[in-house]
């Protein structure tokens, strides 16, 4: 079966473009349409990827030739589009962060779970990318997991390819926060998954380091304490300086590094560096650096769409669900509250 996909919104243009670039060589899905209120951007996207341009989201959601929607709209629009898609019976790749408020996130969970559609949150991407690390931790390769560190420092987000402007990404009317939640929501979700436990306390700080005139933060740092005793730290920022004022720094200049400290060893992975992985086991005299080779001439796989299709066809629960997205969003919002209050904030994410 070939699944028919439509893109809703082009605010998160990088995820919309990533999806479309991967689909030509992907046999299980095809891109049939995209919708966005900006006619110029919509025309550019649809002309590039040869799909139908639709001005109104409603027209897409009412189509019988659309099975799956990939929501790439600005955060302000994600809650309503997610719930409308669920009510229309469309499976969903949901944008990130999922909402503006926890109340919205709660309503989204109720609607999606009641609809029976499969929803894969885009922020769950790190669970898919780090399954091998999860398996190594579960196998006891570094003993018991004790501490996690994640650093993600990027150039400031752009509202369109090479626009040189952040646009809606820094508009408090369209986002719940700045760099910390935009970059960090992936890793909060990964932390919860790797720890196998829930956050019970968060202590965070936010500030503007490079982009001091923004109404949202360009740097955030948080310490998370989990119920099982694991501790995690997260730095998420847009503080990588660009070589020119009119555009962001190339992605390869970013610093993205995950470190896992166990009772009998450590694992480390970093992007944009080769070799990017390293392991230090108990009793080893030195680190072992690992280079993962990509398949030569192999087609791209459109994650997380591929995972969603697998779950739909096999009738299994996604690695990350909308409820997982909601719980990670609650943790992120607690970090903002901690930063506002200047003190740790306690959480209760007990199973419901």
MARZA-893413 format. One record per residue: residue in one letter; x, y, z of N, C-alpha, C in turn. Coordinates in pm, whole numbers, padded with zeros to 5 digits, always signed. Example, Ala and Ser with C-alpha at 12.3 -4.5 7.8 and 13.67 -1.06 7.14 Angstrom:
! residues 2
A+01319-00569+00780+01230-00450+00780+01320-00330+00780/S+01285-00225+00708+01367-00106+00714+01290+00003+00787/
This chain:
! residues 352
X+00084-00120+00000+00000+00000+00000+00088+00126+00000/X+00053+00221-00085+00123+00348-00086+00041+00449-00008/X+00098+00504+00096+00029+00601+00181+00044+00740+00121/X-00064+00814+00121-00066+00947+00059-00055+01054+00168/X+00043+01140+00151+00082+01235+00256+00058+01378+00209/X+00012+01462+00302+00000+01605+00277+00071+01681+00389/X+00130+01793+00354+00198+01879+00450+00104+01993+00489/X+00088+02014+00618+00006+02124+00668+00096+02230+00728/X+00113+02341+00657+00195+02451+00706+00340+02436+00666/X+00405+02550+00643+00547+02551+00606+00629+02637+00701/X+00576+02662+00820+00652+02737+00920+00778+02662+00958/X+00762+02535+00995+00878+02448+01018+00924+02396+00882/X+00974+02487+00801+01005+02453+00662+01111+02343+00652/X+01201+02335+00751+01308+02236+00743+01254+02095+00752/X+01151+02073+00834+01094+01938+00841+01011+01908+00718/X+00942+02009+00664+00864+01989+00541+00956+01958+00424/X+01067+02028+00414+01162+02004+00306+01231+01869+00324/X+01267+01836+00448+01330+01707+00473+01241+01591+00431/X+01112+01602+00461+01017+01499+00422+01012+01486+00270/X+00993+01598+00201+00976+01594+00056+01102+01544-00016/X+01218+01577+00036+01343+01532-00028+01360+01381-00018/X+01308+01321+00088+01327+01178+00110+01224+01093+00036/X+01108+01149+00004+00999+01067-00049+01019+01012-00190/X+01087+01079-00283+01098+01023-00418+01153+00881-00424/X+01241+00845-00333+01299+00710-00333+01240+00621-00223/X+01132+00667-00164+01068+00591-00056+00944+00523-00112/X+00940+00390-00116+00832+00320-00188+00697+00316-00117/X+00692+00354+00010+00568+00334+00086+00479+00458+00094/X+00524+00571+00043+00443+00693+00056+00472+00788-00059/X+00375+00876-00083+00392+00979-00186+00332+01109-00136/X+00393+01219-00174+00346+01352-00134+00245+01401-00237/X+00121+01425-00193+00016+01464-00287-00019+01613-00280/X+00001+01676-00163-00041+01815-00151+00028+01882-00033/X+00028+02015-00036+00075+02096+00076-00016+02217+00088/X-00033+02263+00211-00117+02381+00236-00044+02478+00325/X-00057+02606+00293+00003+02712+00373-00062+02844+00333/X-00084+02935+00430-00149+03061+00395-00062+03158+00316/X+00068+03133+00308+00158+03222+00233+00171+03170+00090/X+00111+03236-00008+00111+03183-00145+00250+03173-00206/X+00339+03265-00171+00474+03262-00230+00551+03139-00182/X+00547+03115-00053+00618+03000+00000+00554+02869-00046/X+00422+02869-00050+00352+02749-00095+00386+02717-00239/X+00389+02817-00322+00422+02796-00463+00565+02744-00478/X+00658+02803-00404+00797+02758-00410+00809+02611-00372/X+00744+02574-00264+00752+02436-00215+00689+02338-00315/X+00569+02369-00358+00496+02276-00445+00557+02268-00584/X+00609+02378-00635+00678+02372-00763+00805+02288-00753/X+00874+02301-00641+00998+02225-00622+00972+02076-00614/X+00868+02039-00540+00846+01896-00513+00728+01838-00590/X+00670+01916-00680+00568+01868-00772+00449+01805-00701/X+00395+01881-00609+00272+01839-00543+00170+01952-00555/X+00045+01923-00523-00061+02021-00539-00057+02127-00429/X-00070+02251-00467-00074+02362-00372-00218+02390-00331/X-00244+02393-00201-00378+02415-00148-00371+02529-00047/X-00453+02630-00064-00446+02748+00023-00508+02724+00160/X-00609+02638+00167-00688+02622+00288-00663+02484+00351/X-00629+02483+00479-00608+02356+00549-00732+02268+00543/X-00849+02327+00551-00974+02250+00550-00986+02167+00424/X-00945+02224+00311-00955+02152+00184-00867+02028+00183/X-00755+02033+00253-00668+01915+00262-00730+01809+00353/X-00778+01851+00467-00830+01757+00565-00957+01687+00518/X-01028+01746+00423-01151+01685+00372-01125+01591+00255/X-01002+01584+00208-00971+01501+00091-00961+01353+00126/X-01020+01270+00041-01014+01126+00061-00881+01068+00015/X-00805+01143-00066-00677+01091-00114-00560+01133-00025/X-00590+01170+00100-00487+01201+00199-00505+01108+00318/X-00403+01028+00346-00408+00933+00459-00334+00986+00581/X-00226+01062+00555-00137+01107+00661-00110+01256+00641/X-00107+01331+00751-00066+01471+00743+00061+01491+00825/X+00152+01566+00767+00275+01606+00835+00258+01754+00872/X+00246+01782+01001+00217+01918+01045+00348+01993+01067/X+00370+02094+00983+00492+02174+00991+00461+02322+01009/X+00342+02351+01059+00300+02490+01082+00370+02549+01204/X+00367+02682+01220+00417+02742+01345+00344+02684+01466/X+00410+02689+01581+00357+02624+01701+00215+02669+01734/X+00186+02795+01717+00053+02847+01747-00058+02768+01678/X-00030+02717+01558-00132+02648+01480-00134+02497+01500/X-00032+02442+01563-00022+02297+01576-00138+02235+01654/X-00179+02291+01769-00288+02227+01843-00416+02210+01761/X-00462+02317+01698-00587+02310+01623-00574+02217+01502/X-00463+02224+01431-00445+02137+01315-00438+01990+01356/X-00372+01962+01468-00363+01823+01516-00501+01768+01549/X-00581+01845+01620-00714+01797+01658-00806+01786+01538/X-00799+01880+01445-00881+01871+01325-00842+01751+01240/X-00714+01724+01230-00668+01608+01153-00715+01478+01218/X-00708+01471+01350-00752+01351+01420-00901+01328+01399/X-00979+01433+01409-01124+01420+01389-01157+01381+01246/X-01069+01419+01152-01089+01383+01011-01038+01243+00978/X-00981+01175+01078-00933+01039+01059-00799+01027+00990/X-00720+01133+00993-00588+01130+00931-00482+01092+01034/X-00392+01004+00997-00277+00977+01082-00185+01099+01078/X-00106+01117+01186-00040+01247+01205+00107+01233+01241/X+00191+01307+01170+00324+01340+01220+00311+01482+01275/X+00320+01494+01407+00288+01619+01476+00413+01703+01498/X+00404+01832+01465+00515+01923+01482+00554+01944+01627/X+00662+02018+01646+00714+02041+01781+00751+02187+01801/X+00752+02234+01928+00682+02174+02041+00533+02172+02013/X+00459+02087+02080+00324+02054+02037+00221+02163+02063/X+00246+02255+02154+00142+02348+02195+00201+02474+02255/X+00112+02567+02286+00151+02690+02354+00136+02677+02505/X+00041+02594+02550+00014+02577+02693-00010+02430+02725/X+00003+02396+02852-00025+02259+02897-00172+02226+02878/X-00260+02321+02899-00403+02297+02879-00431+02255+02735/X-00368+02321+02639-00384+02281+02499-00332+02139+02477/X-00216+02108+02534-00158+01975+02518-00251+01868+02573/X-00312+01895+02688-00406+01799+02747-00525+01774+02656/X-00579+01881+02597-00693+01866+02507-00652+01787+02382/X-00534+01811+02331-00485+01739+02214-00475+01589+02242/X-00425+01553+02359-00416+01412+02396-00553+01348+02397/X-00651+01415+02457-00787+01359+02464-00845+01337+02325/X-00832+01436+02239-00891+01427+02106-00824+01319+02021/X-00691+01317+02021-00619+01220+01939-00643+01078+01989/X-00637+01057+02118-00658+00921+02170-00800+00874+02144/X-00897+00964+02149-01036+00926+02123-01059+00894+01976/X-00979+00955+01887-01001+00939+01743-00957+00803+01691/X-00858+00743+01757-00806+00614+01711-00700+00623+01604/X-00661+00745+01563-00555+00758+01463-00418+00740+01529/X-00318+00714+01448-00181+00704+01498-00115+00840+01485/X-00053+00885+01594+00014+01014+01596+00157+00994+01644/X+00253+01033+01562+00394+01027+01598+00445+01171+01613/X+00483+01212+01733+00537+01348+01751+00676+01360+01690/X+00698+01469+01617+00827+01490+01553+00940+01494+01656/X+00911+01542+01777+01015+01549+01879+01063+01411+01922/X+00985+01307+01893+01025+01170+01924+01132+01116+01832/X+01178+01199+01738+01280+01161+01643+01405+01106+01710/X+01441+01162+01827+01564+01117+01892+01551+00974+01946/X+01431+00932+01979+01414+00793+02019+01445+00699+01902/X+01406+00741+01783+01432+00659+01665+01580+00660+01630/X+01644+00775+01643+01786+00786+01608+01877+00717+01709/X+01833+00705+01832+01922+00656+01937+01880+00519+01992/X+01818+00439+01909+01778+00306+01955+01899+00219+01989/X+02008+00237+01916+02127+00157+01945+02186+00194+02081/X+02184+00323+02113+02234+00367+02243+02144+00314+02354/X+02013+00320+02332+01918+00266+02431+01947+00118+02456/X+01973+00042+02350+02001-00101+02365+02130-00125+02441/X+02231-00041+02419+02358-00058+02489+02343-00027+02637/X+02264+00073+02668+02238+00104+02809+02161-00010+02874/X+02058-00059+02805+01976-00168+02859+02057-00296+02879/X+02158-00315+02794+02243-00434+02806+02346-00422+02918/X+02352-00308+02982+02445-00289+03092+02587-00258+03050/X+02604-00209+02927+02739-00185+02875+02815-00081+02956/X+02743+00013+03018+02811+00113+03103+02763+00102+03248/X+02711-00014+03283+02657-00031+03417+02521+00036+03429/X+02490+00085+03546+02362+00154+03565+02375+00300+03522/X+02281+00347+03443+02283+00486+03399+02268+00578+03519/X+02357+00677+03531+02355+00766+03646+02336+00913+03608/X+02405+00956+03502+02403+01098+03464+02395+01108+03312/X+02318+01206+03264+02311+01236+03121+02341+01384+03101/X+02419+01414+02997+02445+01552+02958+02411+01568+02811/X+02342+01674+02776+02317+01706+02635+02343+01854+02611/X+02426+01881+02512+02450+02018+02468+02403+02032+02325/X+02322+02133+02300+02277+02163+02165+02286+02313+02141/X+02395+02357+02082+02413+02499+02052+02412+02516+01901/X+02317+02594+01853+02297+02614+01710+02299+02764+01679/X+02304+02797+01549+02275+02933+01506+02125+02957+01522/X+02085+03083+01523+01945+03115+01543+01859+03058+01429/X+01738+03017+01462+01647+02960+01363+01609+03064+01258/X+01586+03017+01135+01537+03103+01027+01393+03065+00994/X+01311+03164+00958+01171+03135+00926+01152+03090+00781/X+01258+03088+00703+01255+03033+00566+01399+03014+00522/X+01420+02930+00426+01555+02898+00382+01631+03024+00340/X+01744+03047+00409+01834+03160+00382+01765+03296+00396/X+01661+03304+00478+01592+03432+00496+01675+03530+00578/X+01758+03478+00668+01835+03564+00756+01753+03624+00869/X+01626+03584+00883+01539+03636+00988+01472+03521+01063/X+01456+03532+01195+01392+03425+01272+01240+03428+01265/X+01183+03546+01237+01038+03554+01220+00958+03496+01336/X+00866+03406+01303+00774+03353+01403+00844+03275+01514/X+00964+03224+01489+01035+03146+01590+01063+03227+01717/X+01063+03359+01706+01094+03443+01823+00976+03532+01860/X+00857+03498+01813+00735+03575+01841+00659+03509+01955/X+00652+03571+02073+00583+03509+02186+00436+03478+02160/X+00376+03540+02060+00238+03509+02025+00227+03378+01948/X+00341+03327+01900+00338+03206+01818+00419+03091+01874/X+00496+03117+01980+00579+03012+02041+00569+03022+02194/X+00583+02909+02265+00580+02912+02412+00713+02952+02474/X+00817+02959+02393+00951+02994+02442+01046+02999+02325/X+01173+03026+02353+01272+03041+02249+01356+02918+02227/X+01488+02937+02229+01581+02831+02193+01568+02709+02283/X+01540+02731+02411+01540+02617+02504+01438+02511+02464/X+01316+02553+02436+01214+02453+02402+01223+02413+02255/X+01263+02506+02168+01272+02473+02027+01376+02366+02003/X+01493+02380+02061+01600+02282+02044+01594+02172+02150/X+01549+02208+02269+01561+02115+02382+01451+02012+02396/X+01334+02035+02333+01222+01943+02354+01256+01802+02306/X+01338+01791+02201+01383+01659+02155+01453+01583+02266/X+01541+01655+02335+01631+01588+02430+01562+01561+02563/X+01468+01645+02602+01387+01614+02720+01314+01483+02699/X+01258+01466+02581+01189+01341+02550+01286+01223+02551/X+01405+01243+02495+01504+01135+02495+01548+01101+02636/X+01571+01202+02720+01610+01179+02859+01509+01088+02930/X+01381+01119+02915+01277+01040+02983+01280+00895+02936/X+01304+00877+02807+01307+00743+02748+01430+00665+02793/X+01546+00729+02791+01668+00660+02833+01668+00629+02982/X+01618+00723+03061+01615+00703+03207+01513+00598+03247/X+01409+00582+03167+01300+00490+03205+01230+00538+03330/X+01226+00668+03348+01172+00727+03470+01121+00867+03437/X+01047+00927+03531+00993+01061+03508+01069+01166+03589/X+01070+01286+03536+01133+01399+03603+01051+01439+03725/X+01117+01454+03839+01047+01499+03960+01087+01640+04000/X+01199+01689+03946+01240+01826+03978+01322+01883+03863/X+01302+02012+03835+01381+02081+03734+01426+02215+03788/X+01552+02246+03764+01612+02374+03806+01675+02436+03681/X+01623+02550+03636+01663+02603+03506+01699+02750+03511/X+01777+02791+03412+01813+02931+03393+01799+02964+03244/X+01747+03080+03214+01732+03128+03076+01789+03269+03066/X+01848+03301+02951+01895+03437+02929+01921+03459+02780/X+01954+03581+02745+01994+03615+02609+02142+03651+02608/X+02219+03575+02534+02363+03592+02531+02409+03662+02404/X+02365+03614+02290+02406+03670+02161+02300+03765+02106/X+02174+03720+02108+02064+03797+02051+01989+03866+02165/X+02043+03973+02212+01994+04036+02335+01864+04114+02317/X+01826+04141+02192+01705+04219+02170+01583+04132+02145/X+01597+04000+02155+01483+03912+02131+01388+03910+02249/X+01257+03891+02223+01161+03876+02333+01157+03735+02391/X+01235+03642+02332+01249+03506+02386+01398+03479+02407/X+01428+03379+02488+01568+03349+02522+01642+03285+02405/X+01772+03312+02396+01855+03241+02298+01945+03138+02367/X+01932+03124+02499+02013+03025+02573+01933+02978+02695/X+01939+02848+02718+01876+02793+02838+01954+02674+02888/X+01950+02656+03019+02022+02544+03082+01934+02491+03195/X+01925+02359+03206+01840+02300+03310+01904+02173+03365/X+01878+02150+03492+01916+02025+03559+01787+01952+03594/X+01777+01826+03550+01659+01745+03576+01694+01632+03672/X+01610+01613+03771+01624+01500+03864+01509+01404+03839/X+01543+01277+03818+01443+01175+03788+01406+01096+03913/X+01289+01036+03910+01239+00961+04025+01332+00846+04062/X+01402+00788+03964+01490+00675+03993+01632+00718+04031/X+01653+00850+04048+01783+00899+04093+01875+00946+03983/X+01841+00921+03856+01923+00970+03745+01917+01123+03740/X+02030+01185+03706+02037+01330+03688+02072+01360+03543/X+02012+01465+03487+02042+01505+03350+02058+01655+03342/X+02148+01699+03255+02162+01842+03228+02138+01867+03080/X+02081+01982+03051+02050+02018+02913+02086+02163+02888/X+02169+02186+02786+02195+02320+02737+02139+02327+02595/X+02048+02421+02571+01987+02435+02439+01989+02583+02402/X+02050+02615+02287+02068+02757+02258+02079+02786+02110/X+02071+02915+02079+02098+02969+01945+02219+03063+01955/X+02324+03020+02020+02436+03110+02049+02555+03094+01956/X+02548+03003+01858+02657+02991+01761+02654+03115+01673/X+02765+03188+01671+02771+03313+01596+02785+03288+01446/X+02709+03364+01368+02712+03351+01223+02832+03425+01164/X+02884+03377+01051+02993+03449+00985+02946+03578+00918/X+02815+03593+00903+02762+03718+00848+02632+03752+00920/X+02602+03878+00929+02486+03924+01005+02356+03879+00941/X+02353+03866+00809+02228+03839+00738+02191+03692+00729/X+02265+03605+00796+02230+03463+00789+02288+03387+00906/X+02236+03268+00929+02287+03187+01040+02417+03120+01005/X+02483+03068+01106+02606+02991+01084+02571+02858+01017/X+02659+02804+00934+02633+02670+00877+02610+02568+00987/X+02524+02472+00960+02488+02372+01061+02610+02298+01114/X+02711+02280+01029+02828+02204+01075+02904+02274+01187/X+02877+02402+01208+02940+02474+01319+02869+02450+01452/X+02758+02383+01448+02682+02359+01570+02755+02262+01663/X+02718+02267+01789+02773+02175+01890+02656+02092+01943/X+02655+01965+01908+02548+01875+01951+02613+01750+02008/X+02608+01736+02138+02682+01627+02203+02599+01566+02317/X+02588+01433+02315+02519+01358+02419+02621+01274+02494/X+02619+01282+02627+02710+01203+02710+02628+01128+02814/X+02652+00999+02824+02585+00914+02923+02690+00857+03017/X+02673+00883+03145+02767+00837+03247+02701+00727+03327/X+02766+00610+03328+02715+00497+03405+02808+00459+03517/X+02766+00363+03595+02847+00318+03708+02967+00235+03664/X+02967+00188+03536+03079+00106+03488+03128+00151+03350/X+03105+00275+03315+03154+00322+03187+03077+00444+03137/X+03112+00489+03017+03048+00607+02959+03028+00589+02809/X+02924+00653+02757+02899+00659+02613+02890+00805+02573/X+02941+00836+02453+02932+00973+02404+02901+00970+02256/X+02812+01061+02213+02784+01075+02070+02775+01222+02036/X+02834+01261+01923+02823+01400+01881+02802+01407+01730/X+02727+01507+01689+02698+01529+01548+02806+01616+01485/X+02814+01611+01353+02902+01697+01273+03051+01673+01302/X+03083+01562+01367+03221+01526+01394+03240+01379+01356/X+03358+01344+01310+03382+01205+01273+03520+01163+01323/X+03529+01055+01401+03418+00971+01442+03331+01040+01547/X+03202+01011+01544+03110+01081+01631+03071+01007+01757/X+03110+00881+01769+03073+00803+01887+03196+00758+01963/X+03181+00740+02093+03292+00692+02175+03237+00616+02295/X+03312+00516+02339+03270+00438+02455+03392+00412+02544/X+03372+00422+02673+03474+00389+02772+03412+00289+02868/X+03456+00164+02860+03400+00059+02945+03486+00041+03070/X+03428-00021+03168+03500-00046+03292+03628-00124+03265/X+03739-00074+03319+03866-00143+03304+03941-00112+03177/X+03879-00035+03085+03946-00003+02959+04056+00100+02982/X+04163+00089+02905+04275+00182+02919+04250+00313+02845/X+04157+00313+02749+04134+00434+02671+03994+00425+02608/X+03950+00540+02560+03824+00545+02488+03837+00471+02355/X+03728+00408+02313+03719+00348+02179+03626+00437+02097/X+03679+00492+01987+03600+00583+01903+03537+00505+01788/X+03411+00532+01764+03335+00456+01666+03286+00547+01553/X+03306+00502+01431+03256+00575+01314+03147+00490+01248/X+03030+00548+01231+02919+00478+01167+02911+00522+01022/X+02926+00427+00931+02922+00458+00788+02778+00456+00738/X+02745+00554+00654+02614+00555+00592+02615+00463+00471/X+02494+00413+00438+02482+00324+00323+02516+00400+00195/X+02613+00348+00119+02654+00415-00004+02541+00417-00106/X+02506+00533-00153+02404+00552-00256+02265+00505-00211/X+02249+00484-00083+02120+00437-00033+02018+00550-00027/X+01892+00518-00046+01788+00621-00040+01768+00671+00102/X+01726+00794+00113+01695+00849+00245+01567+00786+00298/X+01558+00775+00429+01435+00726+00491+01368+00842+00561/X+01243+00871+00527+01175+00987+00587+01127+00959+00729/X+01216+00975+00824+01174+00963+00963+01110+01096+01005/X+01008+01096+01092+00944+00979+01153+00827+00922+01074/X+00806+00967+00950+00697+00913+00868+00708+00763+00854/X+00828+00713+00829+00846+00569+00813+00802+00495+00938/X+00835+00550+01055+00795+00485+01180+00643+00486+01194/X+00580+00596+01159+00433+00603+01166+00370+00498+01076/X+00419+00487+00952+00364+00389+00858+00382+00247+00910/X+00499+00219+00967+00523+00087+01025+00423+00057+01135/X+00398+00155+01221+00304+00137+01332+00162+00116+01281/X+00122+00192+01179-00012+00177+01121-00028+00040+01059/X+00069-00004+00981+00056-00130+00910+00065-00251+01002/X+00142-00237+01110+00159-00350+01202+00069-00341+01324/X-00001-00230+01339-00093-00214+01452-00022-00206+01586/X+00094-00138+01589+00170-00128+01714+00176+00017+01760/X+00207+00035+01887+00217+00169+01946+00350+00233+01907/X+00349+00361+01868+00475+00428+01832+00574+00432+01947/X+00702+00447+01914+00806+00460+02016+00784+00583+02101/X+00725+00687+02042+00686+00807+02115+00542+00840+02077/X+00458+00861+02175+00317+00888+02152+00285+01034+02182/X+00163+01075+02153+00124+01212+02185+00123+01234+02336/X+00098+01128+02412+00104+01143+02558+00249+01164+02604/X+00343+01097+02539+00484+01123+02568+00519+01268+02535/X+00468+01315+02421+00494+01454+02383+00438+01549+02487/X+00321+01519+02536+00258+01604+02638+00343+01607+02766/X+00389+01491+02812+00466+01486+02936+00600+01557+02923/X+00664+01545+02807+00790+01616+02785+00765+01767+02777/X+00653+01805+02718+00616+01948+02711+00595+02004+02852/X+00531+01927+02939+00511+01970+03078+00645+01996+03146/X+00742+01908+03122+00875+01926+03182+00941+02054+03129/X+00930+02077+02998+00989+02197+02939+00925+02323+02997/X+00795+02323+03011+00727+02441+03065+00761+02462+03212/X+00786+02353+03284+00830+02364+03423+00968+02428+03430/X+01053+02402+03329+01185+02465+03325+01171+02617+03311/X+01078+02661+03228+01055+02806+03215+01004+02865+03346/X+00918+02792+03414+00867+02840+03542+00980+02848+03644/X+01069+02749+03643+01183+02751+03734+01272+02872+03706/X+01295+02901+03578+01378+03015+03543+01314+03146+03587/X+01182+03156+03573+01112+03278+03616+01121+03297+03767/X+01106+03186+03840+01105+03194+03987+01245+03194+04046/X+01344+03150+03969+01479+03143+04020+01500+03035+04124/X+01423+02929+04114+01435+02817+04210+01387+02688+04143/X+01420+02572+04201+01373+02445+04145+01220+02433+04151/X+01165+02361+04056+01021+02335+04050+00999+02183+04057/X+00909+02142+04144+00876+02001+04157+00768+01961+04056/X+00772+01834+04014+00677+01783+03916+00616+01653+03963/X+00496+01624+03913+00431+01495+03938+00377+01444+03806/X+00454+01356+03743+00412+01297+03616+00380+01149+03636/X+00315+01120+03746+00277+00981+03775+00182+00932+03665/X+00189+00802+03629+00100+00747+03525-00046+00773+03559/X-00124+00808+03453-00265+00833+03475-00349+00724+03415/
